[in-house]
Amino acid sequence: MNTNSGKVTLLSAGPGELDLLTVRAANALAAADVVLLDDLVNPEIVTLAPQARVIRVGKRGGCRSTPQAFIERLMRRYAQKGLHVVRVKGGEALLFGRAGEELATLRDAGIPVEIVNGISSGFAAAAGLGISLTHRRHCHGVTFVTAHTEDHGEPDWAALAATRTTLAIYMGMRRIGSLASALLASLPAGTPAAVVQWAGGANERRLLTRLDRLAADATDAGFGSPAVILIGSAIGESVETGWTQDASSRDDATHARAA
């Protein structure tokens, strides 16, 4: 087989249900020789790659994970054999999926790479809540941030609060108490907040609350990873709450609800 004919597709599997995949993603899977599958991807996705060898390369915070360097070696090895390798990532591959490291490895090896975009869990969470993350009555943008940093530190929550954007926080459940406390130093206690677990999947769960009760309510309701935490006044537009545009005027009357 021609060693120069291989390639890698970095494929975004979306947040859960297979009908959220793009047509381009489905076509790439159908043409795959090897599929490297993340843990958080719907396992039924392999039915769309009937001819492929499937290798599970899970990476989850707090769990035993496949080393990133090993995943990159697998992609390089199979592509250099002339195979079409599809690296399947949950959500959007370019958002907190370590795609940058994989792209650098493949480009250094001279391996062609195609990127297939998908729906991030942050957008799926907003859809489940029935809100716009950039509602112009509340904010001028949205900030996507991970609470899981490479050096095991935390983001500058004060600086993030100062952006006055909706915050979509990924990989934050293990630090939900500290991040909520840090944000309370800059944001009102009644700032609307939500947690959406397994966003976009059949087992999606939603919790709506306010910033000063966020950690306690999430813990009491048994929410855990994988989940997206959303914070900002735009969250108060959810049809599942009694909030109107001025959430702060009802601080004492607003109660958390879990769905």
VODOGU-921424 format. One record per residue (C-alpha): residue in one letter; x, y, z. Coordinates in steps of 0.05 Angstrom, whole numbers, plus 32768, in hexadecimal, padded with zeros to 4 digits. Layout:
% residues N
PT/A/X/Y/Z
...
This chain:
% residues 259
PT/M/8000/8000/8000
PT/N/8019/8046/7FF0
PT/T/8035/8063/8030
PT/N/8027/80A9/8017
PT/S/7FDC/80A0/800E
PT/G/7FC7/809F/8056
PT/K/7FA4/80D8/807A
PT/V/7F83/80EA/80BC
PT/T/7F3F/8108/80C7
PT/L/7F34/812C/8109
PT/L/7EEA/8120/8110
PT/S/7EBA/8144/813F
PT/A/7E85/8113/8156
PT/G/7E59/8146/8178
PT/P/7E3E/8141/81BF
PT/G/7E16/8101/81BC
PT/E/7DE0/80EA/818D
PT/L/7DF6/80D2/8148
PT/D/7DC4/80FF/8124
PT/L/7DEE/813A/813B
PT/L/7E27/8123/810E
PT/T/7E33/8149/80CE
PT/V/7E2D/8126/808B
PT/R/7E77/8132/8080
PT/A/7E86/810D/80C1
PT/A/7E5B/80D2/80AC
PT/N/7E7E/80CF/8069
PT/A/7EC3/80D0/808A
PT/L/7EB0/8097/80B8
PT/A/7E96/806D/807E
PT/A/7ED9/8075/805C
PT/A/7F04/8068/8099
PT/D/7F37/802F/809E
PT/V/7F47/803D/80E7
PT/V/7F1C/8061/811B
PT/L/7F3B/807B/815B
PT/L/7F00/8085/818A
PT/D/7EFC/80B3/81C7
PT/D/7ED8/809D/8206
PT/L/7EA2/80D2/8204
PT/V/7E8C/80C2/81BE
PT/N/7E4A/809D/81B3
PT/P/7E63/8055/81AA
PT/E/7E2F/8049/8174
PT/I/7E57/8075/8146
PT/V/7E80/8038/8132
PT/T/7E44/801F/810A
PT/L/7E53/8057/80D9
PT/A/7E99/803B/80CD
PT/P/7E8B/7FF3/80BA
PT/Q/7ECE/7FE5/8099
PT/A/7EFB/8006/80CD
PT/R/7F26/7FEA/8104
PT/V/7F0D/800C/8144
PT/I/7F40/801E/817A
PT/R/7F26/803E/81BA
PT/V/7F54/8074/81D4
PT/G/7F2C/8093/820D
PT/K/7F43/80D1/8232
PT/R/7F1A/80E9/826E
PT/G/7F2D/8114/82A8
PT/G/7F34/80ED/82E9
PT/C/7F35/80AA/82C4
PT/R/7F6B/807F/82A7
PT/S/7F78/809B/8262
PT/T/7F9C/8088/8223
PT/P/7FDC/80B2/8220
PT/Q/7FD8/80EA/81ED
PT/A/801D/80D8/81D0
PT/F/8005/8091/81C3
PT/I/7FC7/80AA/819E
PT/E/7FF3/80D6/8172
PT/R/8021/809B/8163
PT/L/7FE6/8071/814E
PT/M/7FCC/80A5/811F
PT/R/8010/80AF/8100
PT/R/801F/8064/80FA
PT/Y/7FDE/8051/80D7
PT/A/7FDE/808D/80A9
PT/Q/8025/807E/8094
PT/K/800D/8039/8080
PT/G/7FDF/805A/804E
PT/L/7F9F/8055/8078
PT/H/7F68/8087/8083
PT/V/7F68/8093/80CF
PT/V/7F2B/80B5/80EE
PT/R/7F39/80D2/8132
PT/V/7EF4/80D9/8152
PT/K/7EED/810E/8188
PT/G/7EAF/8120/81B0
PT/G/7E8F/8163/81A4
PT/E/7EB9/8192/8179
PT/A/7EFF/8178/816B
PT/L/7F1E/81BD/816C
PT/L/7F02/81D0/81B0
PT/F/7F28/81B4/81EC
PT/G/7F37/8173/81C6
PT/R/7F83/8178/81C1
PT/A/7F7C/817D/8176
PT/G/7FB5/81AF/8173
PT/E/7FE7/817C/818C
PT/E/7FCE/8148/815B
PT/L/7FCF/8178/8120
PT/A/8017/818B/8130
PT/T/802D/8142/8134
PT/L/800B/812F/80F2
PT/R/8024/816C/80CD
PT/D/806B/8160/80E5
PT/A/8066/811A/80C8
PT/G/804B/8135/8086
PT/I/8007/8112/808E
PT/P/7FCA/8133/806F
PT/V/7F95/8147/80A1
PT/E/7F4C/8157/8097
PT/I/7F22/8178/80CE
PT/V/7ED8/816A/80D4
PT/N/7EB4/819A/8101
PT/G/7E7A/8188/812F
PT/I/7E4C/81A1/8166
PT/S/7E6E/81B1/81A8
PT/S/7E4D/819C/81E9
PT/G/7E49/81E5/81FC
PT/F/7E19/81F2/81C3
PT/A/7DF3/81B3/81D0
PT/A/7DEB/81C8/8219
PT/A/7DCF/820C/8203
PT/A/7D9F/81E9/81D3
PT/G/7D86/81BD/820B
PT/L/7D79/81FA/8236
PT/G/7D59/8220/81FD
PT/I/7D87/825C/8202
PT/S/7DB5/8286/81D7
PT/L/7DFB/8289/81F4
PT/T/7E03/82CE/81D4
PT/H/7DBF/82ED/81E4
PT/R/7DCC/8336/81D4
PT/R/7DA2/834F/820E
PT/H/7DD2/832E/823E
PT/C/7E18/8329/8220
PT/H/7E44/8337/81E5
PT/G/7E62/82F2/81DD
PT/V/7E71/82AE/81FA
PT/T/7EB2/8295/8218
PT/F/7EC4/824B/8214
PT/V/7EF5/8238/824A
PT/T/7F0F/81F8/826A
PT/A/7F18/81F3/82B5
PT/H/7F4B/81BB/82A9
PT/T/7F8C/81DE/8299
PT/E/7FCD/81BC/8284
PT/D/7FF2/81D4/82C2
PT/H/7FB8/81BE/82F0
PT/G/7FAA/8207/8302
PT/E/7F6A/822E/82F6
PT/P/7F58/8264/82C4
PT/D/7F56/82AD/82D8
PT/W/7F0D/82AC/82EC
PT/A/7F0C/82F6/82FD
PT/A/7F24/8307/82B7
PT/L/7EF1/82D9/8298
PT/A/7EB9/82F8/82C2
PT/A/7ECF/833C/82AA
PT/T/7EC2/832A/8262
PT/R/7E77/832E/8270
PT/T/7E6D/82F3/8241
PT/T/7E48/82B2/824C
PT/L/7E79/8281/8269
PT/A/7E77/823A/824D
PT/I/7EA5/8212/827B
PT/Y/7EBD/81CD/8266
PT/M/7EDC/8198/8293
PT/G/7EC8/81C0/82D1
PT/M/7EA0/8190/82FC
PT/R/7EDB/817B/8327
PT/R/7EE8/81C5/8336
PT/I/7EA1/81DF/8337
PT/G/7EA7/81F7/837F
PT/S/7EE7/821F/8375
PT/L/7ED3/823C/8332
PT/A/7E8F/8252/834D
PT/S/7EB1/8272/838A
PT/A/7EE3/8296/835D
PT/L/7EAE/82B1/832F
PT/L/7E84/82C9/836A
PT/A/7EBB/82FA/8379
PT/S/7EAA/831E/8338
PT/L/7E63/830B/8326
PT/P/7E20/8314/834C
PT/A/7E09/82D9/8376
PT/G/7DC9/82D5/834D
PT/T/7DEC/82CD/830A
PT/P/7DC7/8296/82E5
PT/A/7DEE/8255/82DD
PT/A/7DE2/8210/82C1
PT/V/7E01/81CC/82BD
PT/V/7DF2/819E/8283
PT/Q/7E0B/8157/8288
PT/W/7E11/812A/824B
PT/A/7DFA/8165/8220
PT/G/7DDA/814F/81DE
PT/G/7DD3/8107/81F3
PT/A/7D97/80DC/8204
PT/N/7DA9/80E0/824E
PT/E/7DB2/812C/8251
PT/R/7DA5/814B/8295
PT/R/7D9D/8196/82A2
PT/L/7DA3/81BE/82E2
PT/L/7D90/8208/82E5
PT/T/7DA5/8231/8321
PT/R/7DCC/8270/8334
PT/L/7E15/827A/833F
PT/D/7E16/827A/838B
PT/R/7DF1/8237/838D
PT/L/7E12/8218/8350
PT/A/7E42/81E8/8373
PT/A/7E11/81D2/83AA
PT/D/7DD7/81C8/837A
PT/A/7E02/81A0/8349
PT/T/7E1D/8174/8380
PT/D/7DD8/8169/839F
PT/A/7DBB/8156/835C
PT/G/7DF4/8125/834E
PT/F/7E10/8148/8311
PT/G/7E54/8133/82F9
PT/S/7E80/812D/82BB
PT/P/7E7A/8134/8281
PT/A/7E55/8175/8289
PT/V/7E57/81BD/8272
PT/I/7E4E/81F6/82A3
PT/L/7E2D/8235/8288
PT/I/7E2F/8277/82AE
PT/G/7E13/82BB/829B
PT/S/7DD2/82E2/8298
PT/A/7DC0/82C5/8254
PT/I/7DB5/8282/8278
PT/G/7D79/82A1/829A
PT/E/7D54/82A1/8257
PT/S/7D4A/8256/825B
PT/V/7D01/8242/8254
PT/E/7D0C/8212/828E
PT/T/7D13/824B/82C0
PT/G/7CE8/8282/82DB
PT/W/7D1E/82B5/82CC
PT/T/7D12/82F1/829F
PT/Q/7D48/8321/8288
PT/D/7D55/833E/82CD
PT/A/7D68/82FF/82F3
PT/S/7D89/8326/832B
PT/S/7D47/8344/8341
PT/R/7D2D/82FF/8352
PT/D/7D6A/82E4/8378
PT/D/7D40/82CB/83B2
PT/A/7D08/82AF/8388
PT/T/7D30/8287/8355
PT/H/7D3A/823E/8365
PT/A/7D65/8209/8343
PT/R/7D42/81D5/8319
PT/A/7D5F/8194/82FF
PT/A/7D44/8173/82C1
